[in-house]
């Protein structure tokens, strides 16, 4: 059995909200503060009317079968009020790519976090993420990777289908996090 803690960050205050960003860790209690630091580091790129709330507890899951096996919790942490500008397109933002270096089922195990919406000054005249934001958000993501004690990507278990065999779930430790230079467009907030 591989126990992982699900950590969620609520996004509130923007059109289409509320939203949620989900992270996994083998050690939710110590990584809670690291996750809050990551969202504090990027708050200047997210519109002023958005607030992040890193939840102070969550579920513990058996990564191999997806069963809920417990819960974890820490003391309270307050909301993180974003400090970006007031001009933005509601479904447009940034995307962080998380890499593990692990190959499973013939594919690299990777994750993504969408930071949507992002304020309009995050983008250059070609619609790409500007170099200042690209560097700062990548640096914050990499800092999360190196500071977190148990940050992982979860490869969810899958039942067999007509075209794909079943497999048990598993995890792989994060080795890098980088901001994509392309603008991300979110079509759903259910991620």
TORLUMKOL-680391 format. One record per residue: chain; y, z, x of N, C-alpha, C, CB in turn. Coordinates in pm, whole numbers, plus 50000, padded with zeros to 5 digits. Glycine has a CB too. Layout:
+------+-------+-------+-------+-------+-------+-------+-------+-------+-------+-------+-------+-------+
| unit |   n_v |   n_w |   n_u |  ca_v |  ca_w |  ca_u |   c_v |   c_w |   c_u |  cb_v |  cb_w |  cb_u |
+------+-------+-------+-------+-------+-------+-------+-------+-------+-------+-------+-------+-------+
|    A |     Y |     Z |     X |     Y |     Z |     X |     Y |     Z |     X |     Y |     Z |     X |
...
+------+-------+-------+-------+-------+-------+-------+-------+-------+-------+-------+-------+-------+
***
This chain:
+------+-------+-------+-------+-------+-------+-------+-------+-------+-------+-------+-------+-------+
| unit |   n_v |   n_w |   n_u |  ca_v |  ca_w |  ca_u |   c_v |   c_w |   c_u |  cb_v |  cb_w |  cb_u |
+------+-------+-------+-------+-------+-------+-------+-------+-------+-------+-------+-------+-------+
|    A | 49882 | 50000 | 50084 | 50000 | 50000 | 50000 | 50125 | 50000 | 50089 | 49999 | 50123 | 49904 |
|    A | 50220 | 49914 | 50055 | 50349 | 49910 | 50123 | 50455 | 49952 | 50021 | 50380 | 49766 | 50182 |
|    A | 50515 | 50068 | 50041 | 50618 | 50117 | 49948 | 50755 | 50069 | 49992 | 50615 | 50272 | 49940 |
|    A | 50828 | 50009 | 49899 | 50965 | 49965 | 49926 | 51058 | 50020 | 49819 | 50974 | 49809 | 49933 |
|    A | 51179 | 50050 | 49861 | 51282 | 50099 | 49768 | 51373 | 49985 | 49729 | 51363 | 50215 | 49831 |
|    A | 51395 | 49971 | 49598 | 51487 | 49869 | 49547 | 51625 | 49929 | 49541 | 51442 | 49815 | 49406 |
|    A | 51722 | 49863 | 49606 | 51861 | 49909 | 49607 | 51945 | 49802 | 49535 | 51914 | 49933 | 49754 |
|    A | 52025 | 49848 | 49440 | 52106 | 49753 | 49362 | 52254 | 49786 | 49376 | 52065 | 49755 | 49214 |
|    A | 52333 | 49679 | 49376 | 52478 | 49691 | 49380 | 52531 | 49621 | 49255 | 52540 | 49630 | 49512 |
|    A | 52598 | 49697 | 49168 | 52657 | 49640 | 49046 | 52793 | 49580 | 49079 | 52671 | 49747 | 48935 |
|    A | 52821 | 49465 | 49020 | 52951 | 49398 | 49029 | 53013 | 49408 | 48890 | 52938 | 49247 | 49078 |
|    A | 53135 | 49457 | 48882 | 53202 | 49468 | 48752 | 53345 | 49419 | 48762 | 53199 | 49612 | 48701 |
|    A | 53397 | 49370 | 48648 | 53538 | 49334 | 48638 | 53569 | 49186 | 48641 | 53609 | 49397 | 48746 |
|    A | 53471 | 49100 | 48665 | 53498 | 48957 | 48675 | 53441 | 48884 | 48553 | 53439 | 48899 | 48805 |
|    A | 53493 | 48764 | 48523 | 53437 | 48685 | 48413 | 53289 | 48656 | 48441 | 53516 | 48552 | 48395 |
|    A | 53207 | 48662 | 48337 | 53064 | 48639 | 48353 | 52988 | 48762 | 48396 | 53042 | 48530 | 48452 |
|    A | 53059 | 48872 | 48421 | 52997 | 48995 | 48469 | 52939 | 49075 | 48355 | 53097 | 49079 | 48547 |
|    A | 52876 | 49184 | 48382 | 52855 | 49237 | 48515 | 52748 | 49160 | 48590 | 52817 | 49384 | 48507 |
|    A | 52745 | 49181 | 48720 | 52646 | 49117 | 48806 | 52572 | 49222 | 48885 | 52711 | 49016 | 48899 |
|    A | 52471 | 49178 | 48958 | 52394 | 49269 | 49042 | 52345 | 49196 | 49166 | 52274 | 49329 | 48963 |
|    A | 52349 | 49264 | 49278 | 52286 | 49217 | 49401 | 52174 | 49315 | 49431 | 52390 | 49208 | 49522 |
|    A | 52055 | 49262 | 49463 | 51939 | 49346 | 49486 | 51893 | 49334 | 49630 | 51825 | 49308 | 49390 |
|    A | 51864 | 49449 | 49690 | 51816 | 49458 | 49828 | 51691 | 49544 | 49828 | 51927 | 49517 | 49924 |
|    A | 51609 | 49529 | 49932 | 51487 | 49608 | 49945 | 51484 | 49673 | 50083 | 51362 | 49520 | 49923 |
|    A | 51425 | 49791 | 50087 | 51418 | 49866 | 50212 | 51294 | 49954 | 50212 | 51546 | 49951 | 50232 |
|    A | 51241 | 49978 | 50330 | 51131 | 50074 | 50342 | 51185 | 50216 | 50349 | 51045 | 50043 | 50466 |
|    A | 51318 | 50229 | 50353 | 51381 | 50362 | 50361 | 51514 | 50360 | 50287 | 51403 | 50404 | 50511 |
|    A | 51507 | 50367 | 50154 | 51625 | 50355 | 50069 | 51732 | 50460 | 50092 | 51584 | 50361 | 49930 |
|    A | 51693 | 50585 | 50119 | 51793 | 50690 | 50135 | 51884 | 50664 | 50255 | 51724 | 50825 | 50150 |
|    A | 51833 | 50644 | 50377 | 51925 | 50619 | 50487 | 51995 | 50483 | 50479 | 51851 | 50628 | 50617 |
|    A | 51929 | 50384 | 50421 | 51991 | 50251 | 50413 | 52096 | 50240 | 50304 | 51885 | 50147 | 50391 |
|    A | 52102 | 50336 | 50212 | 52203 | 50337 | 50107 | 52343 | 50333 | 50167 | 52186 | 50461 | 50016 |
|    A | 52371 | 50417 | 50264 | 52504 | 50422 | 50327 | 52533 | 50294 | 50404 | 52514 | 50543 | 50422 |
|    A | 52432 | 50236 | 50467 | 52450 | 50111 | 50542 | 52486 | 49998 | 50445 | 52320 | 50075 | 50622 |
|    A | 52422 | 49994 | 50329 | 52453 | 49893 | 50228 | 52595 | 49912 | 50176 | 52353 | 49901 | 50112 |
|    A | 52636 | 50035 | 50151 | 52774 | 50062 | 50108 | 52873 | 50017 | 50214 | 52793 | 50213 | 50078 |
|    A | 52841 | 50038 | 50342 | 52929 | 49992 | 50450 | 52941 | 49840 | 50452 | 52877 | 50042 | 50586 |
|    A | 52829 | 49771 | 50426 | 52832 | 49625 | 50422 | 52927 | 49576 | 50312 | 52691 | 49568 | 50399 |
|    A | 52915 | 49632 | 50192 | 53001 | 49588 | 50082 | 53147 | 49630 | 50105 | 52951 | 49645 | 49950 |
|    A | 53169 | 49740 | 50173 | 53307 | 49778 | 50209 | 53366 | 49678 | 50309 | 53310 | 49921 | 50269 |
|    A | 53281 | 49626 | 50398 | 53328 | 49531 | 50500 | 53367 | 49396 | 50442 | 53221 | 49512 | 50606 |
|    A | 53309 | 49359 | 50327 | 53339 | 49227 | 50270 | 53434 | 49233 | 50152 | 53211 | 49160 | 50227 |
|    A | 53480 | 49351 | 50113 | 53559 | 49366 | 49991 | 53691 | 49289 | 49994 | 53588 | 49512 | 49966 |
|    A | 53744 | 49258 | 50111 | 53871 | 49186 | 50118 | 53856 | 49037 | 50086 | 53933 | 49202 | 50255 |
|    A | 53733 | 48988 | 50074 | 53709 | 48848 | 50041 | 53671 | 48827 | 49895 | 53599 | 48792 | 50130 |
|    A | 53664 | 48937 | 49822 | 53626 | 48933 | 49681 | 53751 | 48967 | 49597 | 53507 | 49033 | 49650 |
|    A | 53772 | 48900 | 49484 | 53894 | 48920 | 49405 | 53923 | 49066 | 49370 | 53885 | 48841 | 49279 |
|    A | 54049 | 49092 | 49358 | 54103 | 49226 | 49334 | 54047 | 49293 | 49209 | 54252 | 49218 | 49323 |
|    A | 54009 | 49216 | 49108 | 53962 | 49277 | 48984 | 53812 | 49311 | 48984 | 53991 | 49185 | 48868 |
|    A | 53745 | 49291 | 49098 | 53602 | 49321 | 49109 | 53582 | 49458 | 49174 | 53528 | 49210 | 49190 |
|    A | 53484 | 49532 | 49123 | 53446 | 49661 | 49180 | 53297 | 49659 | 49206 | 53485 | 49778 | 49085 |
|    A | 53257 | 49706 | 49325 | 53115 | 49722 | 49359 | 53076 | 49867 | 49336 | 53087 | 49679 | 49507 |
|    A | 52954 | 49888 | 49289 | 52898 | 50023 | 49283 | 52757 | 50019 | 49338 | 52900 | 50079 | 49136 |
|    A | 52739 | 50076 | 49458 | 52606 | 50085 | 49515 | 52535 | 50198 | 49441 | 52610 | 50111 | 49672 |
|    A | 52430 | 50165 | 49369 | 52361 | 50265 | 49288 | 52303 | 50374 | 49377 | 52250 | 50200 | 49203 |
|    A | 52309 | 50497 | 49330 | 52270 | 50613 | 49409 | 52122 | 50647 | 49401 | 52349 | 50732 | 49364 |
|    A | 52045 | 50557 | 49350 | 51901 | 50576 | 49342 | 51839 | 50450 | 49285 | 51865 | 50699 | 49257 |
|    A | 51709 | 50447 | 49287 | 51641 | 50330 | 49233 | 51491 | 50349 | 49233 | 51678 | 50207 | 49313 |
|    A | 51421 | 50239 | 49209 | 51276 | 50241 | 49199 | 51211 | 50223 | 49334 | 51230 | 50132 | 49104 |
|    A | 51094 | 50283 | 49348 | 51007 | 50258 | 49463 | 50891 | 50174 | 49409 | 50957 | 50393 | 49531 |
|    A | 50863 | 50065 | 49479 | 50769 | 49964 | 49431 | 50657 | 49948 | 49534 | 50840 | 49829 | 49406 |
|    A | 50535 | 49924 | 49486 | 50425 | 49885 | 49573 | 50442 | 49736 | 49598 | 50283 | 49920 | 49510 |
|    A | 50479 | 49699 | 49720 | 50511 | 49560 | 49751 | 50391 | 49467 | 49734 | 50562 | 49549 | 49893 |
|    A | 50270 | 49519 | 49748 | 50152 | 49433 | 49740 | 50122 | 49387 | 49598 | 50033 | 49506 | 49794 |
|    A | 50148 | 49472 | 49497 | 50116 | 49432 | 49359 | 50236 | 49437 | 49264 | 50006 | 49519 | 49306 |
|    A | 50352 | 49488 | 49309 | 50471 | 49493 | 49226 | 50479 | 49612 | 49132 | 50481 | 49371 | 49148 |
|    A | 50382 | 49704 | 49139 | 50381 | 49820 | 49050 | 50489 | 49920 | 49087 | 50243 | 49888 | 49053 |
|    A | 50548 | 49979 | 48986 | 50643 | 50088 | 49005 | 50563 | 50212 | 49042 | 50732 | 50111 | 48877 |
|    A | 50598 | 50276 | 49156 | 50521 | 50391 | 49201 | 50605 | 50517 | 49220 | 50451 | 50358 | 49331 |
|    A | 50736 | 50507 | 49201 | 50819 | 50625 | 49218 | 50966 | 50591 | 49210 | 50789 | 50692 | 49350 |
|    A | 51045 | 50683 | 49260 | 51190 | 50666 | 49260 | 51248 | 50732 | 49384 | 51254 | 50725 | 49131 |
|    A | 51369 | 50694 | 49419 | 51439 | 50755 | 49531 | 51582 | 50780 | 49486 | 51435 | 50663 | 49658 |
|    A | 51652 | 50870 | 49553 | 51790 | 50899 | 49516 | 51865 | 50969 | 49629 | 51794 | 50984 | 49391 |
|    A | 51996 | 50954 | 49625 | 52086 | 51017 | 49722 | 52203 | 51076 | 49646 | 52134 | 50915 | 49829 |
|    A | 52292 | 51144 | 49717 | 52414 | 51196 | 49655 | 52499 | 51082 | 49602 | 52494 | 51280 | 49755 |
|    A | 52600 | 51115 | 49530 | 52683 | 51012 | 49468 | 52774 | 50944 | 49569 | 52767 | 51072 | 49357 |
|    A | 52792 | 50815 | 49550 | 52893 | 50741 | 49626 | 52985 | 50675 | 49525 | 52827 | 50635 | 49723 |
|    A | 53110 | 50667 | 49559 | 53208 | 50615 | 49465 | 53211 | 50464 | 49461 | 53343 | 50666 | 49500 |
|    A | 53287 | 50408 | 49368 | 53300 | 50263 | 49359 | 53377 | 50208 | 49479 | 53370 | 50225 | 49229 |
|    A | 53350 | 50083 | 49511 | 53420 | 50012 | 49617 | 53509 | 49909 | 49547 | 53319 | 49943 | 49720 |
|    A | 53638 | 49931 | 49552 | 53733 | 49843 | 49486 | 53768 | 49729 | 49581 | 53862 | 49920 | 49442 |
|    A | 53748 | 49607 | 49535 | 53775 | 49491 | 49620 | 53925 | 49470 | 49636 | 53709 | 49364 | 49560 |
|    A | 53963 | 49409 | 49747 | 54105 | 49397 | 49781 | 54149 | 49253 | 49805 | 54134 | 49479 | 49904 |
|    A | 54067 | 49157 | 49764 | 54104 | 49016 | 49782 | 54216 | 48976 | 49689 | 53984 | 48926 | 49760 |
|    A | 54247 | 48849 | 49690 | 54355 | 48796 | 49608 | 54319 | 48789 | 49460 | 54395 | 48660 | 49656 |
|    A | 54410 | 48730 | 49384 | 54390 | 48720 | 49240 | 54353 | 48578 | 49196 | 54515 | 48764 | 49168 |
|    A | 54353 | 48482 | 49287 | 54318 | 48344 | 49252 | 54175 | 48315 | 49294 | 54415 | 48245 | 49319 |
|    A | 54093 | 48271 | 49198 | 53955 | 48237 | 49228 | 53895 | 48158 | 49113 | 53871 | 48364 | 49256 |
|    A | 53788 | 48086 | 49142 | 53708 | 48020 | 49040 | 53588 | 48111 | 49015 | 53662 | 47873 | 49084 |
|    A | 53568 | 48154 | 48891 | 53469 | 48257 | 48860 | 53328 | 48229 | 48911 | 53464 | 48275 | 48713 |
|    A | 53275 | 48104 | 48906 | 53136 | 48085 | 48953 | 53123 | 48046 | 49100 | 53070 | 47982 | 48869 |
|    A | 53232 | 48050 | 49177 | 53229 | 48000 | 49315 | 53246 | 48115 | 49414 | 53339 | 47894 | 49337 |
|    A | 53164 | 48112 | 49519 | 53174 | 48218 | 49619 | 53103 | 48185 | 49747 | 53119 | 48344 | 49563 |
|    A | 53053 | 48291 | 49810 | 52988 | 48283 | 49939 | 52839 | 48310 | 49923 | 53051 | 48382 | 50039 |
|    A | 52761 | 48268 | 50023 | 52618 | 48296 | 50021 | 52574 | 48340 | 50160 | 52536 | 48171 | 49975 |
|    A | 52499 | 48449 | 50164 | 52443 | 48497 | 50290 | 52296 | 48459 | 50293 | 52461 | 48651 | 50305 |
|    A | 52254 | 48403 | 50405 | 52113 | 48370 | 50426 | 52054 | 48478 | 50516 | 52096 | 48227 | 50489 |
|    A | 51945 | 48538 | 50470 | 51875 | 48642 | 50545 | 51746 | 48581 | 50599 | 51845 | 48768 | 50457 |
|    A | 51720 | 48601 | 50728 | 51599 | 48545 | 50789 | 51511 | 48658 | 50841 | 51635 | 48448 | 50904 |
|    A | 51379 | 48636 | 50832 | 51284 | 48736 | 50880 | 51205 | 48688 | 51001 | 51188 | 48773 | 50769 |
|    A | 51197 | 48558 | 51022 | 51113 | 48506 | 51130 | 50966 | 48504 | 51094 | 51133 | 48587 | 51254 |
|    A | 50932 | 48543 | 50971 | 50793 | 48550 | 50927 | 50757 | 48426 | 50847 | 50768 | 48677 | 50844 |
|    A | 50637 | 48374 | 50872 | 50587 | 48261 | 50794 | 50472 | 48311 | 50708 | 50540 | 48143 | 50888 |
|    A | 50480 | 48280 | 50580 | 50375 | 48319 | 50486 | 50350 | 48204 | 50389 | 50413 | 48450 | 50409 |
|    A | 50226 | 48170 | 50368 | 50192 | 48060 | 50279 | 50251 | 47928 | 50323 | 50238 | 48091 | 50140 |
|    A | 50270 | 47911 | 50453 | 50325 | 47786 | 50506 | 50476 | 47773 | 50496 | 50264 | 47672 | 50435 |
|    A | 50544 | 47881 | 50459 | 50690 | 47878 | 50446 | 50752 | 47998 | 50516 | 50732 | 47876 | 50297 |
|    A | 50875 | 47980 | 50563 | 50948 | 48092 | 50622 | 50994 | 48186 | 50510 | 51071 | 48041 | 50705 |
|    A | 50976 | 48314 | 50534 | 51018 | 48414 | 50436 | 51165 | 48444 | 50460 | 50931 | 48545 | 50446 |
|    A | 51248 | 48402 | 50365 | 51393 | 48417 | 50374 | 51445 | 48471 | 50243 | 51461 | 48283 | 50410 |
|    A | 51568 | 48521 | 50248 | 51634 | 48568 | 50128 | 51777 | 48518 | 50124 | 51630 | 48720 | 50120 |
|    A | 51841 | 48535 | 50009 | 51980 | 48496 | 49991 | 52051 | 48601 | 49909 | 51992 | 48357 | 49923 |
|    A | 52177 | 48622 | 49939 | 52263 | 48707 | 49858 | 52387 | 48626 | 49825 | 52300 | 48842 | 49931 |
|    A | 52417 | 48616 | 49697 | 52535 | 48544 | 49653 | 52651 | 48641 | 49636 | 52508 | 48467 | 49522 |
|    A | 52763 | 48610 | 49696 | 52884 | 48690 | 49685 | 52982 | 48611 | 49599 | 52945 | 48725 | 49826 |
|    A | 52964 | 48621 | 49469 | 53037 | 48538 | 49373 | 53097 | 48628 | 49266 | 52944 | 48431 | 49309 |
|    A | 53229 | 48618 | 49246 | 53324 | 48520 | 49298 | 53383 | 48564 | 49432 | 53436 | 48497 | 49198 |
|    A | 53436 | 48465 | 49504 | 53513 | 48490 | 49626 | 53655 | 48439 | 49601 | 53447 | 48421 | 49753 |
|    A | 53750 | 48505 | 49662 | 53888 | 48463 | 49641 | 53913 | 48325 | 49701 | 53986 | 48566 | 49702 |
|    A | 54012 | 48254 | 49648 | 54035 | 48114 | 49686 | 54069 | 48095 | 49833 | 54145 | 48057 | 49602 |
|    A | 54132 | 48193 | 49898 | 54168 | 48176 | 50040 | 54047 | 48180 | 50133 | 54267 | 48284 | 50080 |
|    A | 53929 | 48205 | 50080 | 53807 | 48202 | 50162 | 53767 | 48060 | 50199 | 53692 | 48271 | 50089 |
|    A | 53828 | 47962 | 50134 | 53787 | 47822 | 50152 | 53898 | 47741 | 50215 | 53746 | 47760 | 50018 |
|    A | 53856 | 47641 | 50297 | 53955 | 47554 | 50360 | 53986 | 47436 | 50269 | 53905 | 47505 | 50498 |
|    A | 54064 | 47341 | 50317 | 54107 | 47228 | 50233 | 53995 | 47132 | 50200 | 54217 | 47153 | 50303 |
|    A | 53879 | 47142 | 50268 | 53765 | 47056 | 50237 | 53666 | 47124 | 50142 | 53694 | 47016 | 50365 |
|    A | 53696 | 47249 | 50103 | 53608 | 47322 | 50014 | 53500 | 47401 | 50085 | 53545 | 47228 | 49920 |
|    A | 53500 | 47398 | 50217 | 53404 | 47476 | 50296 | 53460 | 47617 | 50319 | 53374 | 47406 | 50432 |
|    A | 53372 | 47710 | 50352 | 53416 | 47845 | 50386 | 53495 | 47836 | 50516 | 53293 | 47944 | 50400 |
|    A | 53617 | 47895 | 50517 | 53698 | 47883 | 50639 | 53637 | 47965 | 50752 | 53844 | 47930 | 50612 |
|    A | 53671 | 47928 | 50875 | 53606 | 47985 | 50993 | 53628 | 48136 | 51007 | 53655 | 47916 | 51117 |
|    A | 53743 | 48186 | 50967 | 53770 | 48330 | 50976 | 53675 | 48408 | 50885 | 53916 | 48360 | 50939 |
|    A | 53665 | 48364 | 50761 | 53577 | 48431 | 50665 | 53431 | 48415 | 50706 | 53599 | 48373 | 50522 |
|    A | 53395 | 48295 | 50750 | 53259 | 48268 | 50794 | 53217 | 48366 | 50904 | 53245 | 48124 | 50844 |
|    A | 53304 | 48384 | 51002 | 53274 | 48476 | 51112 | 53269 | 48621 | 51068 | 53376 | 48461 | 51220 |
|    A | 53365 | 48663 | 50985 | 53372 | 48803 | 50943 | 53255 | 48842 | 50853 | 53503 | 48829 | 50871 |
|    A | 53219 | 48756 | 50758 | 53109 | 48788 | 50667 | 52975 | 48781 | 50742 | 53108 | 48690 | 50547 |
|    A | 52960 | 48685 | 50832 | 52838 | 48679 | 50914 | 52826 | 48804 | 51000 | 52837 | 48553 | 51003 |
|    A | 52936 | 48848 | 51056 | 52936 | 48970 | 51138 | 52897 | 49092 | 51056 | 53074 | 48992 | 51203 |
|    A | 52949 | 49103 | 50934 | 52915 | 49215 | 50846 | 52766 | 49210 | 50808 | 53003 | 49213 | 50719 |
|    A | 52715 | 49090 | 50783 | 52573 | 49075 | 50748 | 52485 | 49114 | 50866 | 52543 | 48929 | 50704 |
|    A | 52521 | 49069 | 50985 | 52440 | 49102 | 51102 | 52447 | 49251 | 51133 | 52486 | 49021 | 51223 |
|    A | 52562 | 49312 | 51109 | 52575 | 49455 | 51127 | 52482 | 49530 | 51031 | 52721 | 49499 | 51106 |
|    A | 52472 | 49483 | 50908 | 52378 | 49542 | 50812 | 52235 | 49534 | 50866 | 52388 | 49472 | 50674 |
|    A | 52199 | 49415 | 50918 | 52064 | 49394 | 50970 | 52033 | 49490 | 51085 | 52046 | 49249 | 51016 |
|    A | 52126 | 49503 | 51178 | 52099 | 49585 | 51297 | 52112 | 49735 | 51271 | 52193 | 49545 | 51408 |
|    A | 52189 | 49774 | 51169 | 52211 | 49917 | 51141 | 52109 | 49973 | 51042 | 52351 | 49938 | 51088 |
|    A | 52064 | 49892 | 50948 | 51967 | 49939 | 50848 | 51834 | 49971 | 50917 | 51947 | 49832 | 50736 |
|    A | 51771 | 50079 | 50876 | 51646 | 50118 | 50939 | 51523 | 50052 | 50878 | 51630 | 50267 | 50932 |
|    A | 51537 | 50000 | 50756 | 51418 | 49945 | 50691 | 51443 | 49824 | 50605 | 51355 | 50049 | 50609 |
|    A | 51552 | 49749 | 50627 | 51585 | 49635 | 50542 | 51477 | 49528 | 50552 | 51722 | 49576 | 50581 |
|    A | 51428 | 49485 | 50435 | 51320 | 49386 | 50430 | 51348 | 49282 | 50322 | 51185 | 49454 | 50405 |
|    A | 51280 | 49170 | 50335 | 51270 | 49071 | 50228 | 51132 | 49092 | 50166 | 51290 | 48922 | 50281 |
|    A | 51129 | 49094 | 50035 | 51003 | 49113 | 49963 | 50947 | 48979 | 49920 | 51022 | 49206 | 49841 |
|    A | 50824 | 48952 | 49961 | 50749 | 48836 | 49915 | 50665 | 48884 | 49797 | 50659 | 48773 | 50030 |
|    A | 50712 | 48855 | 49678 | 50650 | 48908 | 49556 | 50506 | 48857 | 49540 | 50733 | 48870 | 49433 |
|    A | 50422 | 48939 | 49478 | 50285 | 48893 | 49451 | 50287 | 48783 | 49345 | 50195 | 49012 | 49404 |
|    A | 50183 | 48700 | 49348 | 50177 | 48589 | 49252 | 50034 | 48574 | 49201 | 50226 | 48457 | 49316 |
|    A | 50023 | 48557 | 49070 | 49893 | 48526 | 49010 | 49863 | 48379 | 49034 | 49891 | 48559 | 48857 |
|    A | 49738 | 48344 | 49029 | 49697 | 48205 | 49049 | 49745 | 48118 | 48933 | 49543 | 48194 | 49063 |
|    A | 49784 | 47996 | 48965 | 49818 | 47896 | 48864 | 49728 | 47776 | 48886 | 49971 | 47856 | 48871 |
|    A | 49745 | 47674 | 48806 | 49663 | 47554 | 48821 | 49688 | 47485 | 48955 | 49691 | 47457 | 48706 |
|    A | 49809 | 47504 | 49009 | 49842 | 47434 | 49134 | 49860 | 47525 | 49255 | 49967 | 47357 | 49114 |
|    A | 49866 | 47657 | 49233 | 49890 | 47748 | 49344 | 49792 | 47865 | 49340 | 50034 | 47799 | 49341 |
|    A | 49740 | 47903 | 49457 | 49650 | 48018 | 49460 | 49727 | 48149 | 49448 | 49567 | 48017 | 49590 |
|    A | 49657 | 48253 | 49409 | 49718 | 48386 | 49401 | 49742 | 48440 | 49541 | 49628 | 48484 | 49320 |
|    A | 49839 | 48530 | 49553 | 49856 | 48600 | 49680 | 49915 | 48738 | 49653 | 49947 | 48520 | 49779 |
|    A | 49883 | 48831 | 49740 | 49941 | 48965 | 49727 | 50081 | 48962 | 49786 | 49853 | 49072 | 49798 |
|    A | 50160 | 49058 | 49746 | 50295 | 49066 | 49798 | 50297 | 49129 | 49936 | 50383 | 49146 | 49704 |
|    A | 50411 | 49122 | 49998 | 50430 | 49181 | 50129 | 50577 | 49184 | 50164 | 50351 | 49104 | 50236 |
|    A | 50606 | 49235 | 50280 | 50744 | 49243 | 50324 | 50755 | 49194 | 50467 | 50797 | 49387 | 50313 |
|    A | 50877 | 49161 | 50506 | 50907 | 49126 | 50645 | 51046 | 49179 | 50676 | 50898 | 48970 | 50669 |
|    A | 51061 | 49236 | 50793 | 51189 | 49293 | 50835 | 51293 | 49184 | 50857 | 51172 | 49376 | 50961 |
|    A | 51416 | 49213 | 50820 | 51526 | 49121 | 50846 | 51552 | 49115 | 50997 | 51654 | 49164 | 50769 |
|    A | 51577 | 48992 | 51046 | 51617 | 48978 | 51186 | 51756 | 48918 | 51200 | 51516 | 48891 | 51261 |
|    A | 51805 | 48855 | 51093 | 51942 | 48802 | 51100 | 51998 | 48781 | 50960 | 51945 | 48670 | 51178 |
|    A | 52131 | 48780 | 50954 | 52203 | 48751 | 50832 | 52326 | 48670 | 50868 | 52242 | 48881 | 50756 |
|    A | 52344 | 48554 | 50804 | 52460 | 48469 | 50832 | 52517 | 48413 | 50703 | 52422 | 48353 | 50927 |
|    A | 52647 | 48396 | 50702 | 52716 | 48337 | 50588 | 52703 | 48185 | 50597 | 52866 | 48380 | 50583 |
|    A | 52669 | 48122 | 50488 | 52661 | 47976 | 50484 | 52802 | 47917 | 50484 | 52581 | 47928 | 50360 |
|    A | 52824 | 47806 | 50556 | 52955 | 47744 | 50555 | 52987 | 47672 | 50423 | 52965 | 47647 | 50668 |
|    A | 52886 | 47650 | 50341 | 52906 | 47581 | 50213 | 52940 | 47681 | 50104 | 52782 | 47500 | 50175 |
|    A | 53027 | 47640 | 50014 | 53059 | 47723 | 49898 | 52935 | 47732 | 49809 | 53180 | 47666 | 49818 |
|    A | 52912 | 47849 | 49752 | 52799 | 47870 | 49662 | 52850 | 47869 | 49519 | 52726 | 48004 | 49694 |
|    A | 52773 | 47809 | 49430 | 52806 | 47809 | 49288 | 52692 | 47880 | 49216 | 52827 | 47663 | 49233 |
|    A | 52726 | 47984 | 49142 | 52624 | 48061 | 49071 | 52620 | 48017 | 48927 | 52653 | 48212 | 49080 |
|    A | 52502 | 47983 | 48882 | 52484 | 47938 | 48744 | 52437 | 48050 | 48654 | 52386 | 47824 | 48739 |
|    A | 52384 | 48160 | 48713 | 52331 | 48271 | 48635 | 52358 | 48400 | 48709 | 52180 | 48253 | 48608 |
|    A | 52379 | 48509 | 48637 | 52399 | 48640 | 48698 | 52273 | 48724 | 48694 | 52512 | 48713 | 48627 |
|    A | 52160 | 48665 | 48664 | 52037 | 48742 | 48651 | 51961 | 48758 | 48781 | 51949 | 48679 | 48550 |
|    A | 52020 | 48728 | 48897 | 51950 | 48734 | 49026 | 51937 | 48874 | 49077 | 52021 | 48652 | 49128 |
+------+-------+-------+-------+-------+-------+-------+-------+-------+-------+-------+-------+-------+
***
